Amino acid sequence: MPCTRREHASVASLPAELLLLILKSVYVDSRKAFSMNWPHDWCSISPECMCVPFGPYHTKWDDDDDLKSPSVFPYALSAVCKAWFNVMLLVPEFWTRLVILVDDERTSISALRSQLSASRNLPFRAHIFNRQTAICQDTAEGPRVKAVVDELIPHLHRCERLTFDVMHNSSLPSICHTFSGSYSLLTELSMQCRIYDEPQGFDSEGEEKMEPLFFPALHSIALTGSAFVDANKTPTWLREGGYMYLFSLSHLSSIKNPNLTFTGLIHILNKFNEISSLELKHIDLPYDPSERAPRGWDLRVQIGSILLEGFKRAPFKAFNELVNGLDCESQTIRACELSAGYVNETMDFTLEDIHSTEDLLSIIPTLSNRFVSFISCQGLNDACLKLLSKPDPHTHLWSLELLKDLTISRCPGISVRALKDLVESRLAAATEGGYGVNPEYDDYDELTPLGSLKVFDCGLNISPEDAQWFEDKVKYFLGYESCLEAIQ
């Protein structure tokens, strides 16, 4: 047969039907399954497949995706050519996760309109990002964010997740002036920034009365202090009772709301039955011990984990005094000024980025945790480890008596010798008390040997012989030194 000349194929030459099948496959692969069962796994037991394409019980958007990546679905594929973009606009499900950029390479308003239109009436998620990494002034950010929010407002009734990750606090929209009425689909609201400047004031005088806002399904909030104060202008904005997965506040002070105190904050938290993760960062509120605080049976809320970051000494003491006795699984204290005797009892406890001026020698004897981590604690030294290596000579009580797992990372003040003393002394004391011999020995309420010891980047010279010694004495030992050792 004579050879016929063919035109070079291009991505634009794919038939629309085939292209659509490929794009739908990429869409499914970019999401994650709700369960271990992949779509159609159960079809073999039925004579007829009952699966619905894009059914919400099949997959969901993967929250672990790097949404700032240029390859995130659907944007990289829709930018290949005009033909691909037009085909992708035909599938509403593709546009139910909107990534909206407000930096120099911003998403155009016309593109945002097209994406909102393409999503039809489906529930969607909106993520507004400023991708600048350097902390600098961005005077154009505020107007860009406002233009995006103005475009989103008519569609917010079908928004499931709304997140802002911008440069300036002043660029964040006012919750009270953006939302009006009830938003039954919104489950996650996050407003984060890198520069905590003052937001512009809103003059409500002469404004049309807006319907009070209400988020009945909200189970995850992460707000700056000013956004939180703004939202609380409508006290009923959150549904009382129920479960809150994340409650995170940052940079909240009495300057933003002179009437808010630590006791008042505890009353707000007590509106919920359970908070899985409570994060309070750089909170500086006054505390009046005469104010009635919920205690005992009045403290309804159960909290799974607590993170305190950037607390000064007085607020640190006030918060821990208010929640003293709260049944909490874990607590992380990061970059705080500490106060001895005011650390909540938890199973897991982490001290991180603690300055060398903080007196760990007075803090450690007050702890009673089972899993303990010291990360970048410059004041942790051999004297601190010695406190864990023998009982108090006056009370005969061990510091961290129930300690089972110990992790130490980036703490250059410790030595191999002190670690060995700690391991050996606790092993000897437990053995003497009947551990491993007496069948009635309570492994949970009595002193036991260390079950796990992990040491990272502390500048230690752990020889093979030392490593073998630790492995013989501890059920699980891990000692690791990175290039930090060479730098030191």
Secondary structure, DSSP 8 states (H G I E B T S, - for coil): ----------GGGS-HHHHHHHHHHHHHHTEEESSSS-TTGGGGGSSS----TT-TTTEEE-TTS-TTSTT-TTHHHHTS-HHHHHHHTT-GGGGSEEEEE-STT---HHHHHHHHHHTTTS-EEEEEE----S----TTHHHHHHHHHHHHGGGGGGEEEEEEEEEEGGGS--HHHH--SB-SS--EEEEEEEE---------TT-------BBTT--EEEEEHHHHHHHTTSTTSB-SSSEEEEEEEEEEETTT-TT--HHHHHHHHTTSSEEEEEEEEEEE----TTS----GGG---EEEEEEEES--HHHHHHHHHHTTT--EEEEEEES----TT----EEEEEEEEE-TTS-HHHHGGG---SEEEEEEETT-BHHHHHHTTS--TTT---TTTT--EEEEES-TB--HHHHHHHHHHHHHHHHHTTTTT-TT--TTTS----SEEEEESS-----HHHHHHHHHHSSEEEEE--THHHH-
